[in-house]
Amino acid sequence: MNAVLKAFLLLVALMAICVVATFMWINSRGISARAEPGRVETAVARTMRRLAIPRGDRNRPNPVMATPEVIAAGMAHYADHCAACHANDGSAETQIGLGMYPRPPDMRQPATQTLTDGELFYIIENGVRLTGMPAWGTGKPEDADETWHLVHFIRHLAALSDEELEQMKTLNPVPPSESQQLEEERFLKGGGDPPPRSAPHHH
């Protein structure tokens, strides 16, 4: 048996051992999303994420200048689209975020802040497989600026003021039940026609 064949068989055997060990580990722990990923799993996942981003995209500079207007636009977009999972302050301390596996990162911390602008842009546009991070990009060049605005706002998260956090609360989406209640209160105060009742949902 030549050396190449021996090396191949050894690799296959190691892979089989890894598969069996992974199955036994999952079988012992279950698949609950309540668990926290361990250090090794987290390190492997972050390494694989980095390797999955093409080098040209990792090194891509932000073409949009970080003006107050751009950061404000990024804040509004973030509050409307991202805060449900990531929280207004980037901590991910939300009902949805805390129930995910893996949990969204605290984006104020180095694990996110040390990513390049190109990496942040790529993750927002393309999502991350096997996580709850969806691909938000449309693929249209004219829509890319909104993502670059978000990149600037993510850089700004650690410096958010109390006033900005209060403003973001007014920009967060209103749940349907709360929206219905607000509309009914407005009507009772003489604000126009009563809102239509939502039809019951059937599953």
C-alpha positions in Angstrom: 0.0 0.0 0.0 1.6 3.3 -1.1 1.9 6.3 1.1 -0.8 8.3 -0.7 -3.4 5.6 -0.2 -2.4 5.3 3.5 -2.8 9.0 4.0 -6.2 9.0 2.3 -7.4 6.1 4.4 -6.2 7.8 7.6 -8.0 11.0 6.6 -11.2 9.0 6.0 -10.8 7.3 9.4 -10.3 10.7 11.1 -13.4 12.2 9.4 -15.5 9.2 10.4 -14.3 9.5 14.0 -15.2 13.2 13.9 -18.7 12.5 12.6 -19.3 9.8 15.3 -18.0 12.1 18.0 -20.2 15.0 16.8 -23.2 12.7 16.7 -22.6 11.4 20.2 -22.0 15.0 21.5 -25.3 16.2 20.0 -27.1 13.1 21.2 -25.9 13.8 24.8 -26.8 17.5 24.8 -29.8 17.6 22.5 -30.5 20.3 19.9 -31.9 22.9 22.3 -31.3 26.5 21.2 -31.1 27.5 24.8 -27.5 26.4 25.1 -24.6 28.7 24.6 -22.0 27.7 22.0 -18.7 26.7 23.6 -15.4 28.5 23.0 -14.2 25.9 20.4 -17.5 26.0 18.5 -17.5 29.8 18.5 -13.8 30.0 17.4 -14.4 27.5 14.6 -17.6 29.2 13.4 -15.9 32.6 13.3 -12.9 31.2 11.5 -15.1 29.5 8.9 -17.2 32.7 8.5 -14.0 34.7 7.8 -12.7 32.1 5.3 -16.1 32.1 3.5 -15.8 35.8 2.7 -13.8 36.3 -0.5 -10.6 38.3 0.0 -11.6 41.0 -2.4 -14.8 41.6 -0.3 -12.9 41.5 3.0 -10.6 44.3 1.8 -13.4 46.4 0.2 -13.4 50.0 1.6 -16.5 51.8 2.5 -17.2 54.2 -0.4 -19.6 56.3 1.6 -18.4 59.2 3.9 -19.3 58.9 7.5 -21.3 62.1 7.9 -23.8 62.8 10.6 -26.6 62.4 8.0 -25.3 59.0 6.9 -25.1 57.8 10.4 -28.6 59.0 11.1 -29.8 57.2 8.0 -28.0 54.0 9.1 -29.6 54.4 12.6 -33.1 54.7 11.1 -32.6 51.6 8.9 -31.1 49.7 11.8 -33.9 50.5 14.2 -36.5 49.4 11.6 -34.8 46.3 10.3 -32.1 45.0 12.7 -33.1 46.0 16.3 -35.6 43.2 16.7 -32.7 40.7 17.0 -29.7 42.9 17.7 -31.4 45.5 20.1 -31.1 49.2 19.6 -27.8 49.4 21.4 -26.3 46.4 19.6 -26.3 44.2 22.7 -28.6 41.5 21.2 -30.5 41.5 24.5 -33.9 41.0 22.9 -36.5 38.3 23.2 -35.7 37.1 19.7 -32.0 37.4 20.0 -31.8 35.5 23.3 -33.8 32.7 21.8 -31.5 32.1 18.8 -28.6 29.6 18.4 -26.0 30.9 18.1 -27.1 34.2 19.7 -26.5 37.4 17.8 -23.2 39.0 18.9 -22.9 42.1 21.0 -21.8 44.3 18.1 -20.1 46.8 20.4 -17.5 44.2 21.3 -14.2 43.5 19.4 -15.5 40.3 17.8 -17.6 42.6 15.5 -15.7 45.9 15.7 -12.5 44.3 14.5 -14.1 43.0 11.3 -13.3 45.1 8.3 -15.9 47.4 6.7 -15.9 44.9 3.7 -16.6 42.0 6.0 -19.5 43.8 7.7 -20.9 44.8 4.3 -20.7 41.2 3.0 -22.3 39.7 6.1 -25.3 42.1 5.9 -25.7 41.6 2.2 -25.3 37.8 2.1 -26.2 36.6 5.6 -24.5 33.8 7.4 -25.5 30.2 6.8 -26.6 28.0 9.8 -27.4 31.1 11.9 -30.4 33.4 12.1 -28.6 36.1 10.1 -30.5 36.5 6.8 -29.2 38.0 3.5 -30.6 41.5 3.4 -28.9 42.5 0.1 -31.0 42.9 -3.1 -28.0 42.5 -5.3 -28.7 45.9 -6.9 -25.8 48.4 -6.9 -28.2 51.3 -6.2 -29.3 49.7 -2.9 -25.7 49.1 -1.7 -25.4 52.5 -0.1 -28.0 51.6 2.6 -25.8 48.7 3.7 -22.8 51.0 3.8 -24.8 53.4 6.0 -25.4 50.4 8.3 -21.7 49.7 8.5 -21.1 53.2 9.6 -23.8 53.0 12.2 -22.4 49.7 13.6 -19.1 51.5 14.1 -21.1 54.1 16.0 -22.9 51.7 18.4 -20.4 51.9 21.2 -20.8 55.7 21.2 -24.6 55.9 21.1 -26.0 58.6 23.3 -29.1 58.4 25.5 -30.9 60.8 23.2 -30.1 58.6 20.2 -31.4 55.5 22.0 -34.7 57.3 22.8 -35.0 58.4 19.2 -34.5 54.8 18.0 -37.5 53.7 20.1 -39.7 55.9 17.9 -38.2 54.3 14.8 -38.7 50.7 15.9 -41.6 48.8 14.2 -44.8 48.8 16.2 -46.2 45.2 16.8 -49.6 44.7 15.1 -51.4 44.3 18.5 -50.0 47.5 19.8 -50.7 49.3 16.5 -54.3 48.2 16.7 -54.6 49.5 20.3 -53.0 52.9 19.4 -55.5 53.3 16.5 -58.4 52.5 18.7 -57.2 55.0 21.3 -56.9 57.6 18.6 -60.4 56.9 17.4 -61.8 57.2 20.9 -60.2 60.6 21.2 -62.0 61.7 18.0 -59.3 60.9 15.5 -61.4 59.6 12.7 -63.0 56.4 11.5 -62.4 53.3 13.7 -59.7 51.0 12.4 -60.8 47.7 10.8 -60.5 44.7 13.0 -57.9 42.2 12.0 -59.2 38.9 10.7 -58.4 36.0 12.8 -55.4 33.9 11.7 -55.8 30.3 10.8 -52.9 27.8 10.7 
